[in-house]
Amino acid sequence: VVSDYSLPQYTGMEALKYARELVPYIPFIICTGRTKEETAVDCIKAGADDYVLKDSMGRLTSAILIALENKKNLIEKERASHELAKSEENFRALAKNAPDNIYKIDRHGIILYINRDLDGIKRGEIIGTTIYNYVSEPNHAKLQEAIHLAWDTGSKQTIEIEGTAEPLSDWYYCRMGPVLKDGQVSALVLIPSNITEKKLAELELQSANE
């Protein structure tokens, strides 16, 4: 929209207000013969994309093109922001209802995110601690190797965290994958699935066959 600042029965500022209420993303440029700086400031504050002095109408074409490009960028930015918010909402819903715990960790195993409380420990208390706190010591080296490999190569890794039958400690099958930002690994997602019942059954079968 290109509007004169002064109209016979309708001012440019009133037209701008109406346009912003009706079609907020449409570019709006005000043409004015007033050279006072206050007039230009008032136009921009009211939401005009630009103003053009009537004795500089040669600038109108470039002002229109710039306003169109700026509005296009604004619409794309807000669309991306909306899609990101929707994606994050979907992820939170999936993570909340996932059957397994989901961790996001850094290269050193520091927990950046977990989808739920763990064994009575609140999520807020878990975040910032190390994943090794929740893994038996004999498995630390294996887990560390997998973390470093996933981080350095940007590849998915799987490992088995070994438990014991006596005293009973759980076995886990762990899937690990990179989170990329600008083509670089910025974090890892770790999903451990409890396979204790399966491993105990295997050990029982093995013992029966010996």
Secondary structure, 3 states (H helix, E strand, C coil): CEEECCCCCCCHHHHHHHHHHHCCCCCCEEEECCCCHHHHHHHHHCCCCEEEEHHHHHHHHHHHHHHHHHHHHHHHHHHHHHHHHHHHHHHHHHHHHCCCCCEEECCCCEEEEECCCECCECHHHHCCCEHHHHCCHHHHHHHHHHHHHHHHHCCCEEEEECCECCCCECCEEEEEEEEEECCEEEEEEEEEEECHHHHHHHHHHHHHHC
